[in-house]
Amino acid sequence: MKKNALILALAIVTGVSANTTNPVEEVKKEVKTDKSTVTWKAYKVTGSHYGEVALENGALVFDGDKLTGGEFTVDMTSLIATDLEGESKGKLEGHLKSEDFFAVSQFPKSKLVITDVKANGKNSYEVTGDLTIKGITKPITFDMSVYGNKATATLKVDRAEYNVRYGSGSFFDNLGDKTIYDEFDLVVDLQF
């Protein structure tokens, strides 16, 4: 009887260990910052402005071919407007880098750390991360598509959550046509 119980126990242990698969090791893929772009577009009552900001570094993490995480740092000192030229361009860039907006001299970096990834289709993911702007960290959720060695995402960011107040109807009354909307878009194209 004891011999049969021992054989049964060994069979169960052997069977369980035979069915256990080794997990695929996560792979960190560094983003090619010179071939990747982050484009911003901000809106106001009377129109919009757009431009770019440079990635300082970044990486996506994969388990096999499935996205599982990532982290990115943006160089806020690189913030430029691409819809204007000359003096208007310089004025807007200076204002965006000032205390009125992103206080770049005090907060030269912004950061996104991916905290959760859910597949929502072939090559498509719902991504949640912690976005830090002006030293304030808030969660953000967006969709990301990954094809081969490229990834794309569009993020809607509410600047009011990061204490970016200038011209915001959330903080000031009676701005009229001087109102700048709180939400702005970031369109991210990554190569890795």
Backbone torsions as a table, in degrees:
resi	resn	phi	psi	omega
1	MET	NA	-45.7	178.7
2	LYS	-64.1	-36.0	-179.6
3	LYS	-65.0	-41.5	179.3
4	ASN	-65.8	-39.6	178.2
5	ALA	-65.3	-39.7	178.2
6	LEU	-65.5	-42.7	178.4
7	ILE	-63.3	-42.9	178.8
8	LEU	-62.3	-43.5	179.1
9	ALA	-62.9	-43.4	177.7
10	LEU	-63.5	-39.3	179.5
11	ALA	-64.3	-40.9	179.7
12	ILE	-66.3	-47.1	179.8
13	VAL	-61.4	-45.1	179.5
14	THR	-63.6	-41.9	180.0
15	GLY	-65.3	-42.0	179.2
16	VAL	-65.4	-44.9	-178.3
17	SER	-69.9	-28.4	177.8
18	ALA	-70.1	-29.6	-179.0
19	ASN	-87.5	-9.8	179.4
20	THR	-77.2	129.0	178.6
21	THR	-104.7	149.7	176.7
22	ASN	-74.6	131.2	178.8
23	PRO	-66.8	147.7	176.9
24	VAL	-72.6	135.3	-178.8
25	GLU	-73.7	136.5	177.9
26	GLU	-69.2	142.2	-178.9
27	VAL	-121.1	129.5	177.6
28	LYS	-95.4	122.2	-179.6
29	LYS	-110.5	114.2	-179.2
30	GLU	-69.0	138.6	178.2
31	VAL	-80.2	137.5	174.9
32	LYS	-81.6	98.9	-174.0
33	THR	-64.7	-28.7	-179.8
34	ASP	-76.7	-12.7	180.0
35	LYS	-115.9	2.0	-180.0
36	SER	-106.8	152.1	-179.7
37	THR	-133.3	147.3	170.7
38	VAL	-125.8	112.3	-179.2
39	THR	-106.9	135.5	177.6
40	TRP	-112.6	152.0	173.8
41	LYS	-143.1	123.8	-179.4
42	ALA	-116.9	149.7	-171.8
43	TYR	-122.6	143.4	174.4
44	LYS	-134.9	170.0	-177.2
45	VAL	-55.7	-38.8	-174.3
46	THR	-96.4	10.7	179.0
47	GLY	151.5	-144.9	-178.1
48	SER	-156.4	167.3	172.0
49	HIS	-136.0	154.2	178.2
50	TYR	-146.9	161.9	-178.6
51	GLY	-176.0	-155.8	-176.8
52	GLU	-137.4	159.9	171.7
53	VAL	-142.0	142.8	-171.8
54	ALA	-91.8	141.4	170.1
55	LEU	-74.9	130.9	174.6
56	GLU	-82.7	-41.9	175.8
57	ASN	-163.7	167.1	178.6
58	GLY	178.0	160.7	178.4
59	ALA	-155.5	149.4	170.8
60	LEU	-110.8	146.5	-179.6
61	VAL	-113.2	133.3	-178.5
62	PHE	-125.4	145.3	169.5
63	ASP	-110.7	101.0	-170.0
64	GLY	68.4	-121.4	177.8
65	ASP	-105.3	11.0	-178.4
66	LYS	-100.9	128.9	176.3
67	LEU	-65.5	132.3	178.7
68	THR	-127.0	-15.6	-178.5
69	GLY	-178.2	-170.4	178.7
70	GLY	164.7	169.3	-179.8
71	GLU	-155.9	140.2	-176.3
72	PHE	-140.8	143.8	173.7
73	THR	-122.8	131.4	-179.7
74	VAL	-107.9	136.4	177.0
75	ASP	-87.8	98.9	-176.4
76	MET	-66.2	-21.3	178.1
77	THR	-68.3	-16.1	-179.1
78	SER	-88.0	0.0	-177.0
79	LEU	-55.9	120.5	178.4
80	ILE	-133.6	155.8	171.8
81	ALA	-99.0	133.2	178.9
82	THR	-110.2	0.2	-179.7
83	ASP	-95.9	-3.6	-178.6
84	LEU	-126.7	166.0	176.4
85	GLU	-135.8	163.5	172.9
86	GLY	63.5	-140.8	-174.7
87	GLU	-62.4	-39.5	179.3
88	SER	-61.1	-41.0	178.5
89	LYS	-62.1	-48.8	-179.8
90	GLY	-61.5	-40.4	179.5
91	LYS	-64.5	-46.1	-179.0
92	LEU	-64.5	-45.8	-180.0
93	GLU	-60.9	-43.1	178.0
94	GLY	-63.0	-40.7	-179.4
95	HIS	-67.8	-42.0	179.4
96	LEU	-63.3	-32.0	-179.6
97	LYS	-84.5	-9.9	-176.0
98	SER	-79.3	177.5	177.7
99	GLU	-61.1	-25.6	179.1
100	ASP	-61.4	-31.3	-176.8
101	PHE	-119.7	-94.8	-168.7
102	PHE	-99.9	0.0	175.1
103	ALA	43.6	55.3	-172.2
104	VAL	-61.4	-33.6	179.6
105	SER	-64.6	-32.5	178.8
106	GLN	-89.0	-31.2	-176.5
107	PHE	-129.4	74.5	-174.5
108	PRO	-73.3	-9.7	-178.5
109	LYS	-127.2	145.7	167.3
110	SER	-121.8	158.0	-172.7
111	LYS	-145.1	147.2	172.8
112	LEU	-129.2	125.9	175.9
113	VAL	-119.6	117.4	179.7
114	ILE	-72.1	127.6	-177.9
115	THR	-110.7	-20.1	-178.6
116	ASP	-155.7	140.6	179.2
117	VAL	-134.8	129.5	175.9
118	LYS	-127.1	127.5	176.0
119	ALA	-67.1	134.8	176.6
120	ASN	-131.0	23.9	178.3
121	GLY	156.2	176.8	179.0
122	LYS	-67.1	123.2	-179.8
123	ASN	63.4	15.5	-175.7
124	SER	-126.4	139.5	-175.4
125	TYR	-137.5	147.5	166.0
126	GLU	-95.2	119.1	-173.6
127	VAL	-112.7	134.5	173.2
128	THR	-119.0	138.3	-179.6
129	GLY	-149.4	171.2	174.1
130	ASP	-100.6	115.6	179.5
131	LEU	-101.4	126.9	179.3
132	THR	-113.6	121.1	175.9
133	ILE	-134.1	133.0	-179.3
134	LYS	55.0	35.3	177.7
135	GLY	75.9	3.7	-179.6
136	ILE	-107.1	128.7	-178.5
137	THR	-110.7	127.4	178.8
138	LYS	-136.4	150.1	176.4
139	PRO	-73.7	149.2	177.2
140	ILE	-143.7	142.5	179.1
141	THR	-123.6	137.6	-178.0
142	PHE	-156.0	166.9	176.6
143	ASP	-95.9	142.6	176.5
144	MET	-132.7	137.3	174.8
145	SER	-111.4	138.9	179.9
146	VAL	-126.1	124.0	178.0
147	TYR	-132.8	111.9	179.7
148	GLY	60.0	-119.6	-179.4
149	ASN	-104.2	27.5	179.0
150	LYS	-130.2	148.5	175.1
151	ALA	-140.1	145.1	178.5
152	THR	-134.1	148.4	177.7
153	ALA	-156.1	152.1	171.8
154	THR	-125.4	124.3	-179.1
155	LEU	-112.4	136.5	170.4
156	LYS	-101.6	118.7	-176.4
157	VAL	-112.6	130.9	175.9
158	ASP	-94.4	103.9	-175.1
159	ARG	-62.9	-25.7	-180.0
160	ALA	-61.8	-30.7	179.1
161	GLU	-68.2	-17.0	-177.4
162	TYR	-111.5	19.7	176.8
163	ASN	61.1	34.3	173.7
164	VAL	-98.6	96.9	-165.5
165	ARG	-98.1	-24.2	-169.0
166	TYR	-52.6	126.0	175.7
167	GLY	66.4	16.4	-176.7
168	SER	-88.9	127.5	175.4
169	GLY	-67.2	-14.5	176.9
170	SER	-74.1	-22.4	-177.0
171	PHE	-114.2	-25.5	-174.3
172	PHE	-128.2	143.5	177.4
173	ASP	-96.6	161.0	171.3
174	ASN	58.2	38.9	177.9
175	LEU	-81.4	-20.9	179.7
176	GLY	55.7	-131.6	-177.3
177	ASP	-77.9	5.0	175.1
178	LYS	-91.8	-1.7	-178.2
179	THR	-66.5	133.8	173.2
180	ILE	-110.6	125.4	-176.6
181	TYR	-65.8	148.8	-177.0
182	ASP	-69.9	-39.2	-177.8
183	GLU	-80.7	134.6	170.1
184	PHE	-130.1	159.9	-176.7
185	ASP	-104.4	143.8	168.8
186	LEU	-121.1	121.3	176.6
187	VAL	-107.3	118.8	-172.1
188	VAL	-114.5	125.7	173.9
189	ASP	-120.7	114.4	-175.8
190	LEU	-111.5	142.5	168.8
191	GLN	-123.6	138.6	-178.4
192	PHE	-140.7	NA	NA
